[in-house]
Amino acid sequence: MTNNVLDEVRTAAVAAARAARAAYRAGKAEPTAGVAPGMTQANMIALPRDWAWDFLLYAQRNPKACPVLDVIEAGAHRTVLAEGADIRTDIPLYRVWRNGRLAEEVADATPLWQEHPDLVTFLIGCSFTFETPLQEAGIEVRHIADGSNVPMYRTNRQCRPAGRLRGELVVSMRPIPAGRVADAAMISGRFPSVHGSPVHVGDPGALGIADINRPDFGDAVRIEPGEIPVFWACGVTPQAAVMASGVPFAVTHSPGHMFITDVPDSAYHV
Amino acid sequence: MTNNVLDEVRTAAVAAARAARAAYRAGKAEPTAGVAPGMTQANMIALPRDWAWDFLLYAQRNPKACPVLDVIEAGAHRTVLAEGADIRTDIPLYRVWRNGRLAEEVADATPLWQEHPDLVTFLIGCSFTFETPLQEAGIEVRHIADGSNVPMYRTNRQCRPAGRLRGELVVSMRPIPAGRVADAAMISGRFPSVHGSPVHVGDPGALGIADINRPDFGDAVRIEPGEIPVFWACGVTPQAAVMASGVPFAVTHSPGHMFITDVPDSAYHV
């Protein structure tokens, strides 16, 4: 490709990201897998300032599940990852947590920042980011092919605690043909900031997952003959920590409903 | 190699790391490049608890210079990276900073933890960690070959500020034959947790370095005909932030005098 064509591809991808955020700001809600292909997507958790240190330490101690891409300081709502975006409105669906329990899902989180003016917001890498490279390598990403949300599961693996925070690892799952598992591991492994290589290949029972067809978050997907379930650390892990730790108040994205940034996937490729 | 031989290599490397820490604890001081080959080395900075959030945020915002490998909580002195190690005594040489100025260098930092019982300690990846893989690929690491400390330079590149912390990027330099620069970039790039790929290749002036033969820290090294200076982000960057920001009190390692862990290099290979 000439530079001009490359520039056009990049401009189109950023435009797709901005259009998606504008639609979510206007009230549209959808899972974001496959939206604005090539652009980095992010998990979100916002916590009162008193909890920010514990969370940043939790993330540092569990970097595979919680790779921090940006921290928005107390009360602020802009991020360097997306010019002009507002973190209170530009995610398709938010979850509100009170005393460790899911209280409600909302499309506009602005009133929550009024209720808690000192929220510190963490944007965390999302495995949707390496799905475009997987597809470019000819590996079908089932939930995108089927137009559904990625399946996510709570596991029996405990994260390393930090301060008042503890909880189990959450994973996402993609069925991969046995002959492409190595490729999927190597391709995703080059993106350590968005969960990197898989944490487990094969038997769901080894992770404490009783029924692969009943994910804890997202949608079940078909596993075809010859495919193996492959599991990646998932940015819903902070929500598991909110539950397990009884955090008094938190706002997060709804699983699979991510913040779409203006940063191309390639920025996180090593 | 059989598994037995591999086990012996690993056991010997851990034994070398432990022996080095024991010698430093007993008072020996030396630059640690080339010591306990194959084991991860780390930069250290300890700050009063009041500064810990600012620093962890500074590290998150400048991950190439400040990749955090472990955080030791206020007043504690053990790390998961090295069983039985004491962070107050097991580094060969410490620097004590008061009001942003270097006050003294000491071999035993224990009295400083008595003076400031709430110090939070950060261990940060060090480029010495990928020097063994460079050598294994047949790339000479000049300061190891010459038995000196790596040259380090302050640059004209500003880090992204966080809270009260700001400062310039510090880099380390290794002269690399022009035909091996790409290899050195690719090999180090697979170790993003210990500074990863180079930040600059060639002209020192572009980084604001006036004289390559007068490093700000460490020792000058020979640059042979056909070699190009290659610059990596350096874990002395936090010390530049201490100076630029006038931090009231900090303890760090002395440049090139690192904390040697029990973690093999390969743990940080992606």
Interface residues (C-beta under 8 A of the other chain):
Chain A: A52 W53 L56 L57 Q60 R61 V68 V71 G189 R190 P192 G196 S197 V270
Chain B: A52 W53 L56 L57 Q60 R61 V68 V71 G189 R190 P192 S193 G196 S197 V270
